[in-house]
Amino acid sequence: VQLQASGGGVVEAGGSLRVSCKVSGGIFSRLGLSWFRQAPGKNRELVAAISRNGKSTYYSDAVKARFTISRDGAEKTVDLQMNSLKPEDTAIYYCNSYSWWGQGTLVTVSS
C-alpha cells in the first residue's frame, strides 16, 4: 500500500485547510485509514480515523468539532478538513493505514 499526502500549507489562525491522501496498491474498501500529526519536539499523535466502510470515525479531543475525516472510494482518497485552526495545530500531518505511512505534509498555522 502506498499513501501520498498533499494539501499542506500556511494558514492564519482561525482559517481552514484541507489535506488529502491518495491511496494505491491495496484494496481500498478493506483499509481502515487515519491521520496522525507530529509537532516539533513532540511525539506523533493520532488525530482522526475512519473505518473501512466510512460509517465510524474517531477524533482526538484536541481536534473534535473542528476537523472532519472523510474517504472517497471512487477516488481512493482520505481527506482531513481542518477548520478553526490554531497555532498548536502546526505539525507534519501523516496519513496512515495499519503499518503503512505516507510521507507527511506540513501544516503551519500562524498567529
RANOR-V409817 format. One record per backbone hydrogen bond with DSSP energy under -0.5 kcal/mol. NH is the residue of the N-H (numbers start at 1). CO is the residue of the C=O. Records with the same first field share a line. If there is no record, write none. Layout:
# RANOR-V409817
NH = CO + CO
This chain:
# RANOR-V409817
2 = 24
4 = 22
5 = 3
6 = 20
9 = 106
11 = 108
13 = 110
14 = 85
15 = 12
17 = 82
19 = 80
20 = 6
21 = 78
22 = 4
23 = 76
24 = 2
28 = 26
30 = 27
31 = 28
32 = 30
33 = 50
34 = 96
35 = 48
36 = 94
37 = 45
38 = 92
42 = 39
45 = 37
47 = 35
48 = 35
49 = 58
50 = 33
51 = 56
54 = 51
58 = 49
60 = 47
63 = 60
64 = 60
66 = 63
67 = 63
68 = 81
70 = 79
72 = 77
76 = 72
77 = 72
78 = 21
79 = 70
80 = 19
81 = 68
82 = 17 + 80
83 = 66 + 81
84 = 14
85 = 15
89 = 86
90 = 87
91 = 107
92 = 38
93 = 91 + 105
94 = 36
96 = 34
97 = 100
100 = 97
102 = 95
103 = 3
105 = 93
107 = 91
108 = 9
110 = 11 + 108
